[in-house]
Amino acid sequence: MAAESRKLFPFSNDFQELEDNMNPNSYLDKTFTVNDPDARIRQADLVQFEKYADGDQLPPGKKVGDVKLIPVGTEVRLTAALIGSGKRPFVFAEPAAGGAPFGWTAASNFRGRLVNETIGLVAASGDLAFQGTNRTVTDAHAFVRSGPPDFASTGEVLALGTFVVVTEVKNQFSKVSRGEAQEGEIITGDEFGWTRSSNLTDGWSNRFGPNAAWDDGKFIGQKDLVNIVGNQDQTEQVTADSLDHYLALAAAAKADGIVLSIESGFRTYDQQKFLFDHQHDPGFNTAAAPGTSNHQHGQAFDLNSGGFSGDPIYDWLKENAPALGFIRTVSKEHWHWEFRPNEANHPPGRFKRNGVNP
Ligand SMILES: [Zn+2]
């Protein structure tokens, strides 16, 4: 097995500068106040509750076996965050005044429910831009062929998505081996044989993975994602390149007494496929085919507006979002806004695309 080394570079990103400034854990250096009188402390599995045991100091009215609570009004610091079932966000709380930590509890137990706090980075990884030899099998019928001059099919097929290294090219065929990245180097593994070059796409990239972004039916690369506390006690995801733009919008709204939150942000290929496959089931809406949703490239945000004109959130967005780069792009959806600074506010005040109604 021959190994061949090359210097590698990650995929470039149009918004790299912004990513460098983002904070994927905004909750860390803040103080939060418990406002739910039933703020239960959970074990690390986020499912079972902590209970008072023999020897514990019991608060008034509590007995051994009762669920431990963080008293309402307690000021805490949060040192970690996790996402539980149903995308519910949980945090690890310690008394702001110092002392023994309380433990895990739901983010919704705090004043403001931690809405718009970022709770972790999901970094794009494992994918390498084209360096001259590293390519991905992107045809479902990529037959393995014998060598020249016949290039006869062996009947074997290279699995879709396989990362390969091209070791020789002849006519329209490429000789390929299994490819792998190890510590920043391309490793050339076992040889597969020859296949048509048209079965391969430049670079190593999982187009259907959790960080894969799509626009209008085309895979556009891997994006770093940030988990953010959304509306309805759910964790949503925002692409790192859009995060600052959304947070600027939310901060401007907050200054005017409006709490913006995300109902649906970035969606993975699998999440969009699920919505598409279930769109005719009760409780589901019409959904775009996977790869074609505006929620797969990071610029689209479903926000918490409650209606069109007359709804305070919608009215605020209509008035203020365009100057911050956001514009409505879908008819009948008062909640769907996209970060498109070249369209929004051009001409000044433009808050929706032509033809979008109402
Ligand atoms: Zn939407």
Boltz pocket constraint, residues with backbone or C-beta under 6 A from the ligand:
constraints:
  - pocket:
      binder: B
      contacts: [[A, 264], [A, 295], [A, 300], [A, 301], [A, 302], [A, 335], [A, 336], [A, 337]]
      max_distance: 6.0
